[in-house]
């Protein structure tokens, strides 16, 4: 009902940083948090249902005043989603509207309804309105000050209206207890009247540009229970001020500008269940008072500058389920008393300076779901080796399902699974190399995608089946069998490598020749060919015809060289130019499969997708005929043409982004079957007349369908554009395409190639630099020099907001291409207005 709850669940205690990728959907700690957070929501739904219980045969008649207000609202938002409102005059029957028994509107629930324009001030004149959810729409401008007149309003959700900007309203309704304005563009301070509100219990400010809480006295928000203000510009003063909110159960201030020591008064917030202060600039030691937080279940202090020994006071937090202290400067031994935390499921201590040995007993290890102590200086003992080596495997790995990001997994050395599955990251220490002594694992492949791809040397498994823990892995017979298998596999690999190299040498010689790639004598093969034409204006086509049109596939006609083969320009008999792609024959499927796949691609028509006009097959040769785009690729205009960036003004670049989003949205959501591109990059976006973008090479990777797998090749994306989980697993998803598109968006307006971003000490990744610049309000400094001073700053901020959402390292946090398309279309509409 309210997107705030779904958004909160999606982000709560979820990947404090790329070294803490464990609070996912389905995790035990997150599930408990979900239930607690949703308790108020379900209570509100029950109350709403009770208020709205009416006889289906006798609907209350909407009051004339409320009807007039809603009719004005319908006209102002101009959305096709509300066309049914005109079917009858009883607004109590309208979609998204609920009334009480006397016909007064008490609830308007219209999330994701493509509503645009400003939030109508008259909406808050609905005297009985209690619940208002307008999340994930296209509202722009500021929240009307008339909001304070909504005397009955208790829940307001305006989240994910990315064009809502300016300052928060000076006052709120007196009964409002839930306010969600996350993922908007508000800036400045939280006003005094909001700060002093005694009714607010849940305040969601995530992903804005807010910097402080205006205050009248030392006491603020006395009844506040949940505050999520992550991804803002709050400082240490805000954290200090919040120490007076003694009823807080959840405090999220991750990804802000909090510099200094953790306040000693933190221990007075004894109701805290969730505390996230990760990715700030916290310094010093963790205060002893933190041990007073007996109800604390989630604690994340990662990616700060904390030092000293392991904070033993944390051991007093008996309810703790999730502890992340990664990426700090903590040193010394890990205390054995950590094993006394009987509820702990996630222990993340990577990237510190811990030394000594692992002091954990077997019983404690069996209760953990995730243990990460990588990148420390831990030593090994005989007892540690025996303990880790003899841990049994369980039948499934639920804790590894959807574990992102995958950077952590690439350094994985041991995986041992007990009860609910333990995943241990112990790499880059001096520990015993357990991966060399893992007992044999029975495994089986499923036809569906794996839940988790384990890194080498463990190899990908969908299920790890129960092994006999009493089995002696040092049995000579077993060792001999394993050795024989390894030798046999090595011989196969060497043989395959020799064959591959010889073939590449032959191909290399053929492609290096300056004459035709195909000799005329090879035309005899064309007698057994098949072809299909999808463009009605194109005459029947044959391989002989294409051979002639490309001068025998002469290398001098090559205009592109991608992962699927060379592209030649061809001149047809009627004078038209076409692009002819000769597919590399490696891995091409059989005739029937190839023709079926081409039939599918030939049906796809969209102005922002390169159109497949025809295909030919002769022997092993496969040739595709596409429309020819004269202006070349976006990559050429941005990086190779000397005058290219100057010709691409803000309007043109926004047009390219919008058109490309439309094309990719069509592939993901409207084509049949749905298609994942797998290699979205600037060189695969061609520019037609008037710089209209067209996506190339779609459908030549793998099409999505419940029953059919379409063309599959060895192309696996381009480094710099590839999503982190795709780099690690090579398993394509729509979310990975969204990540690549976000990289293209950043490249489009910054003029920087993602795979050539300077490796600075502070920001080693392009998207992290962009996110930081956006957070501190320096988005204009990211623009290509050819653009400076031309686009409106609020438009630039909105654009980068969309791009940074796309390149989130958590796949589930990324928007869909349908959402990206809608947000960019709204921005383009603002540009034209």
N, C-alpha and C positions, 0 to 999 in steps of 0.2 A: 504493500500500500504506500508506504513512504520510502522513497529511494534512499533516504539518509540511513535507514537501518541496513539496507543491503550494502550501501557503500561502506558503512562502518564495519560491517562484518567482513567485507572484502579486504579492508586494510588493517583491522585491529591486530596489533601485535604480530604483524605480518612482514617478515623480512626487514628487520631494522636496518640492514645494510646488505651488501652483496655477500658478506661473510656470515649472515644469519638467515639462511633461507628455509626456515622451518615452520613458522606458524602459518600453515596453509589451511585451506578448507579441508575438513576431515580430521585435522589434528585434535588430540584430546583436549588440550588447553583451550584451543580456539572454539571447540564445540561448546565447552562450558561457558566461555565468554559469550558466545552467540546466544545461548539460552538466557543468560542473565540480562544481556542487553535488550533482547526481544521481549522480555517480560512486560516492560512498560508498554511496548507496542501492542501486544496482544490484549493487555488490559484496556488500552484505548479503543481497540477494535470491538471488544465486548461492550464497552460503554456506548460506542457509536451504534452498534447493532441494536442495543436496547432502546436507544433514542429513536432509531429509525424503524422500529417494528410497526408495520402497518398492514392492514388488510389489503390483499392483492386486488380484491374486488371493489375497494373504496379508497383509492389513492387520495391523499390530501391535495387540495388545490393550492398551487403556489401563490403566495401573496403578491399583489400587484406591484408593490415596491421592489421586492426581490426579483420579480420577472423583468421589470424595467432595467434593473442594474445588470442582470445577466445578459439581456439582449444587447446592451451597450458594450459589455465585455466581449460578446461574440463578434461584434462588428470591429472592435479595435484590434483583436488578435488575428483576424483574417486567416483562419485555418480551415482547411478542408475537413479536418477531423471533427469539427463541430457543425457540419452541415445538417446532421440529423436533428440539431436543436430547433430547426425551423419546421419540423414535422407537426408539432402541436404546441399549444400555448401553456401547457402545464409543465413548468420547469422542474417539478419534482420527478418527472419521468425522463429527464435528459440524462445522457451518458455522463458519468462522473459527478452527478449532483445528487445529494440526499437531503431530505427535508424531515422535520419533526412532525408531530401529529397535527399541528395547526398550520402547516404549509410554509414554515420558515426554513430557509436554506441553512443547514448546519454543517455541511461537508461538501467541498469541491476537490475532487481527486482527478487531476489531469496530467500525470507525468508523461513525458515523451509523446506529446501531442502536436508537435510542430507549431507551437504558438510563438508569435513574434511580436515585436513592438515593445512599448513600455508597459510596466505593470500598472493597470488602470487604478487610479486612486479611489474611484467609486466602489471598487470591489470590497473595500474595508468598511463600507457603509451597511453591509449586510449584518444586521444587528444580532442575529443568532449564530453567525458563522463560528464554528469551533475548530474545524480542521481544513487546512488549505495546503494542497500539494501541487505545485506547478514545476516540479523538478524536471531537469533534462529537456528544456525547451530553448527557445531563442530569444528570451526577453533581454532587453538592453536598457541602458540608462541606470538611474538610481531607484532604490526602493522609495515609494512615496511616503512623505512624512505623515500622511493620514492613517498610516498603519496603527498609530497609537489610539485611534478612535474605535478600533475593533474590540469592543469590550468583552466579547465572549471567546475570542480566538485563543486556543490553547496550544495548537501544533501548527507550525509554519515551516514548510520545506520548499526552498527556492534553490536547492543545490543544482549544480551543473547547468546553470544558465551563464555561459561563459562570457557573455557580453554585459552582464550586470556589473556596474562599476561605480566609482565614486566612493563616498563615505557611507557607513552604516547609518540607518535612521537614528535621530537623536533620542527617540523614545520608542518603547515597545508596548504592546497591549498589556494591561495589568495582570491578566491570567495566563499569559504565555509561559509554558513550561518546557517546550521543545522548539529550538530554532536551529535550522540547518541552512547555512549559506555557503557550504563548501564548494570548491571548484568554480568560483566566480572571480571577479577582478577588483574586489574592494581593497582600499588602501587607507593608510592613516591609522588613527586610534579607534578603539572601541569606545563609544561615547559614555559619558558619566551616567546617564539614566539607565543604560544597559548594565553597566558595571554595578550599579546599586540595586538591580532588580532582585526582589526577594522571591519571585515566582519561578525564575528560570532554574530548571534542574538539569537540562541537557543543552549544551551549546557546541555546535559543530562549525568551526571556522576554517577547516582544513583547506590548503591550497588557495590562499589569497596573498595579499601583500600588506597585511596588517602588521603594525609594529609595536603597539603598546595598548594598555588599558588605562583610559582616563579615570581618575579616582578623586573622590571627595574626602574620604577618610581611609584608614588602613584596612577597613573591612570591605571586601567586595564579594558580590555574588554569594551571599551567606548560605543559600540552600543548594548551590550547584553540586551535582553529583558526577556528571560526565562532561569533560572538556577535551575536545580534540582540536587543537590549534596547530597541528603539524604543517610543514611546508609554508611558513610565513617568515616574518622578520622580527619576531619577538626576541628580547634581550634578557639578560640576567635580572633586570629590574622586574620584569613580568613574573619570572619564576619566584622571586622573593615575595612578590605581592600575593601570589597564589598560595603561599604557606598559611594564609589566614582562612582558606576555604576548607575547613575541617571536615566537611561532609563529602568531599571528593572520593569517588570510588574508582574513577578512571581519569588519568591525566596523560595526554599525548602532546608532547612539545618537541617531538623529533623534527629534524631538518629545519632548525631555526638559527638564530645568531646568538645563542646563549653562551657567553664567555665568562668564565670565572669558576668559583667553587660551588659545589652542591650545598645549598643552605642547610645548616644544622637543624632548623625547624622542620625539616622533611619528616622526621620521626613523629611529629605531632599529627600528621595526616593518617591516623590509625584506621580509617575506613578504606584506604587505598587497596584496590585489587589489581590495578594495572598502572604501571608507571613506565613511560617511554621518554627518554631524554637522549636517544641516540642521534648521531650525526649533528652534534653541536661542537662547541669549543670548551667543554668542561675540563677543568684542570684540578690538580690536587688529589686528595684521597677521598674515598667514599666515607661519609660520616658514620660514626658508630650508631647514631640514632636510627639508622635505617632498620636496625634489628627490632625496632618497636612495631614494625608494620606486619603484624601477625596474620593479616588477611591477604597480604600481597601474593598474587598468583603469577603475575608477569612482570619481569624487571629487565629492561633493555637499556644499557648504558654504553653501547658499542660506538665505535668511531668517534672517540673523544681523545683527550690527552690526560686521562687519569693515570696516576702512578702509585707506587708503593706496593705492599704485599697484597695478596688476595684478601678482600674485605671480609674478615671472619664474622662481622656483625650480620652479614646476609644469612648466615646459618641459622639465625634466630627467626627468620621468616619461614615458619613451619609449613605454610600453605603453598609455597613457591612451586610452580610447575614449569616455568620457563625462565631461564637465566642466560642472558647474553652480555658478556663483558668483552667481546672481541674487539680487536683493533684499538687497543690502548697501550699503555706502557707498564702494565702490572708485572711484577717480578716475584721471585722467590718460589717456594714450594706450594703446590696445591694442597690445602689441608685435608686430612682424612675425614674431618668432621662434615665435609660436604656430603658424604655418604649418609648422613643422618637426615637429610631432606627426603623424607619418605614419599612425597608427592611429586618430586622432580622428574620430569620427562625429557626436557631439553636442556642440555648443558653445553654452552658455546663459549669457548675461551681462546679462540684462535687469534693469531697475530699479536701476541704479547711476548713477555720474556720469562715465562715460567720455566723453572728448572726442576731437577729431581726426578722422581718417578711418579707413576700413576698410583695413588694410594687407595684405589677403590676396590672394594670387595665384590665378589661374584654376585651377591644378592643385589647390590646397588646397580651394577651393570645391567642386570636383567630387567630392572624397572625402567631403564632409560630407553627412549625412542631415538634420540640423536645425541651423540657425543662428538664434539669437534674441538680438538686441541692442536690443530695443525699450526705450523709456523711458530713454534716455541722451541725451547732447547731441552726437552725432556730426555731423560736417560732411560736405559733399560735394565731390568733385573731378571734373574731367572724366573722368579715367581710371576712377573708380568708376562713373560713369554708363555709360560705354561697356561696362565689364566686366559689370555687372549686366544691362544691356539686351540684350546679345548672347548671353546664356547660352541654350542650346537646351533644348527640352522633350524629355522621354523618353516612352516609350509608356505607362507605367503609374505609379502613385504608391503603391507598397507602404508607404512610410514614413508615409503619411497615413491608412492604414487604422486605424480605432478610435483616433484621436488625441483624447484627452480630457485635461483639461477644455477647454471651448470658449471660456472667457473670453479665452484668448490669441488665438484665431482672429479674434475680432471686430475687433481693431485691425490685422489683417493688411493690408499694403499690397502686398507683392510675393510671388509664388510663382514660383520658377524651379526646374526639375527637370533634373538631369543624372545619367546613369548610374543610380544606385539611388535617385534622387529627393531633391532638396534642397528643404527648406522653410525659408524665411528670414523671420523676424519682424524687421523693421527699422523699425517704426512709431515715431512720436513722436520722431523725430530731424530733422535738417535735411538729410536725404538727398534725392537726386533722386527724384521721384515715378514710379517705374518702372511702377506700375500704369496710368499713362496711355500707356505706350509698349510694353505687352505685345503681341507679334505675334499675329496671328489664330490661333485655336485651333479645330481640328476637334474636334467632340465628338459623342457619341451617348448617348442615355438607355437604361438597362436597365429592365426591369420590376421588378427587385429593388431593395432599398434601396441607396443609395449607400454606398461605402466611406468617403467623406469629403465633407462639404458645405463648400465653400469660401465665404468671406464675400463680400458685395458689395464692390467692383464685379466681382470675378472670376466670381461666380455658381456654382451647384452643377454639378459635373461628376463623373461616375463614372470616366471615363477621359480623359486628355489624350493625344491621338494625336500622333505625331511630326509636327512641322512642319519646313518647309525653313528651316534656319537661314540660308541665303543669300538668302532671300526679302527683298526690300526692302519693309519695312512702310510706307515713305513713298511708295509708288507712287501717283500721282494717281488712277488708276482704282480702286484698292483703297480709297483715302480716300473717293472719291465714293460707292462702293457702301456702305461703312460708314456714311457720313453719311446716305444715303438710308434705310437700314434704321433708323437711330436716329430720324429724323424720323417714319417710318411707325409705329414703336413708340410714340413720344410721342403721336401722334394717336389711336392705339388706346386708350392709357391715359387720355387726357383724355375720350374718348367714354365709356369704361366708367365713369369717375368721375362724369360728369354723370348717366348713367343710374342709377348706384347712389345718388347723392344725392337724385335725384327720388323714387326708390322709398322711400328712408328717410324722406323728408318725408311721403309718403303714409302709410307705416306709422306714423310718429310721430303724425300727425293722428288716425289710427284708434285708436291705443293711448291717446292723451291724452283721448279722449272719455270721458265719465262714463257713457254709456249702453252698450248692448250693442255688442260689436265686430262681430257679424254681424247684419245686418238680417233681418227675417222673410222679405223677398222672396228672400233668398239660399237659402232652404230648397229652392227648386226644383232647385238643384244636387244635392241629396241623393238625387234619384231615381236617379242613376247612382253608387251607392256600393257598397263592399264592406266587410265586417267579419269579425272572427274573435274568438271567446271562448275563453280558455284556462282559466278558472275554472269548474268544473262547477256551482257553486252560483249562478252568475250567469246570468240569462236572456239570451236573444239581445239584442244591443245594436245601436243604430243611431245615426247622426249626429243624427237628429231627437230621439232620446231624450236624448242628451248635451246637445244644444242646450237642451232644456227643463230638464234637471237642473242646468244651470249658469246658468240665467236668460239664455240667449242669449250665453253666455261674457261675462258682465258683469264689468267690471274690479273691482267690489266683491267678487268672489269669488276674486280672485287671491291665492294664498298663496305663490307663488314665481315668480322671474323669473331664469332661467338662460340659458346660451349656446344652448340648444336650443329655447327658447320659454317661454311663460307656463304656469303651473300653476294650475288652478282647483280649488276643492273643490266636489263635486257630491253631491246627496242622491238616492239611488236610491229606487225605489218601495217597497222593503222597509224603508226607513229607514236603510240603511247609508250611510256616507260613503265616497266614493272621491276619488282625486286624478286629475284629467284634465289631461294635458299636450297643449297644442296646439302642434305643432312649427312652427317657422319654415319657410316653404316654400322659402327659398333653398337651392339645392344638393341638394334632396331627389331621390333617384333615382326611376326609373320604377316603374310599378305592380308588375311581376314581381319586381324586385329588392327593393322595399320589403316586399312580402308574404313573400318568402323570409327576409328579415332578421328580421321580426317573428316568424315561426314559430320561428326559432332562439332569440330572446330569450324567447319564451313558454314554451319548454321548460325554462328555467333556474329551478330551485327550490332555495332555500337559506334557512335561517332568518335569515341575516344579509345578505340581499339583498332589496331592494324587489321585490315580485312584479308582473310585468306580467300583468294580468287580461284585457285585451282591447285591440283596436285597431280604428279605423275609418278609411276612406279615401273621400273624396268630392271629385271634381274635383282641385283642387290641395291641398285640406285633408287633413292627417294628424293624427289624434288618438289618443293612447295613454291607456289607463285603468290606473291603479295602485292598489294598496292604500293606504289613507289612514293616516298615522302621526300621532297626535294630539300627541305631545310635542315636535314640531318638531325642529330640527337641533341638533347639538352646538355649533355656532357660537353659536346663540342662548343656550344654557345657559351657555356660558363667558363671553360678552361682552355680552349684551344684557339678560338677566334679572338684576335686582338681587340676588336671593337664589339665583341659579343656582349659582355656584361653591360656596357653603356646602352645598348639597344633594348635590353630587357629591363624596362622600368618596373615599378612596383605593381602597376595594374596588370602588366603582361605576366609577371611572375606569379601573381595571385591567380590569374587565369589558368596558367599551366598547372598550378597546384590543384585548383578546383576540377579541371578537366581530367587530370590523372586520377583524382579521387573518385570521380564518377565512373571511369573505366574500371578501376580495381573493385569498386563497390559492385558493379555489374557482375564481374567474375565471381565474387564471393557470395552474392546474395540473389542474383536474378538469372544467371545463365543456368542451363540444364544440360549436364550436371554442374554443380558449383566447382569452380576451378581455383586452385592455389597456384600462384605464379612461381614462387620460389626464388626469383632472381630480380626483384624490383631494384633498379638503380637508374641513375641519370642517363646512362648510355642506352637503356632500354625504353626511354621515353623519347619518341621522335616528334618533331615539331612540323606541323603542316602549315597550310596557308593561314595567315594572321595568327601564327604561333598557337594554333589549336593542337593540344598534345594528343598523342596516340601511343598507347602502350604496345610494345612489341614483345615477341617471344612468349606470349602467354599460351598455356595449354601444351607446351612442349616439355613440361616437367611431369606433373601428375595431376590428373583431374580428380575431383572429389565426387564420389557417388557411393551409395551404400552397396551397390552390386558390381560396379564396373570400375576397373582401374584403367586410366587412359595413358597416353604416351608417357613413358618413363625414360629418362636419360641419365647420364652421369653428371649433368650439370648440378651444382650444389650451391649456387649463390656466389656472392662476391664478398670477400672480407672487407670489413668496414661497414657494410650494409646488413650483414647477417645478424639475426637475433642471437643472443648468447646461448639460448637453449638449442637453437638450430645448429650452432657451431659444434656443440657437444654431442648432440644426438643424431644429427642429419635427418631428423624426422620433421617433415614440413607441416606447418599449421597455418591457419588464417592469421593467427596472432603474430607469427613470424613475418608474414607479408606486411602487416601493419607496422611492425618495427622498422622494416626496410623502407616503407613509405615515409615514416617519420624522419629517417635519415636523409631521404631525398628532399623533404621539406626544409630541413635545416641547411642542406647544401644549396638549395635553390636561392635562399635569401642571404646566406653568409658568403657564398662564393668559395667555400672550403670543401675539399673532398673529404668524406669521412675516413677513407683509408689513407689519407695523407695528413691527418691532423697532427700538429707538433706534439711530441711526447713531453709535455711539461711536467714538472714535479708535482704540482698541485692537482692538475686535471689531466689524467692520462687518456681519457675518453672524450670524444667529441660531444656526446649527449650530456655528460656530466658537466662539462664546461657550460653548455647552453642552459642547462637547468639552473646552475649557480648564477649565471648572469641574469636570468629571468627573476630569480628569487630576490636578488639585491636591487632590482629595478633598472638594470643597465642593458635592457634588451636593444635599445637603439645602437649601442656600441657593437653589437654583433653583426650589424648589417654590412653587406657588401659596400665598399666605399662609393660605388656608383649609385647607391640608393640613398645615401645619407641626406637627411633633410627633406625628403619627398613624401614618405608615407606618414599618416597620422599615428602618433605614438600608441594610442589605445588599440588601433588596428594591428600594429606590430606586436603588441603584448598578447593580443588574442591569438594571433597566428602562431607565435612561439609557444603559447599555452597548449594549442592543439598538437604541435610537433612534439613537445616534451611529454605529453600524455602518451603519444604513440610509441616513444622509445623507452617507456618504463621497462625496467628489467624483470618485472613480474608480469608474465603473459596475461594473467587474468585482470590486471589493472589497466591494460590497454583498451581503448575503445574499439568497437567494430568499425569496419570501413563505412558502414551505413551511417554511424554516428559521426565519423570524420567528415563524410560528404555533407551531412546536414550542417555541421558547424562551419565548414568552409563556405558553403553556399550562403549562410547567414552573413558571414563576413563580406563576401562579395556583394551581397545586396546592400549592406551598409556602405560599401565603397561607391556604389552607383547612386546612392540616395543623396 
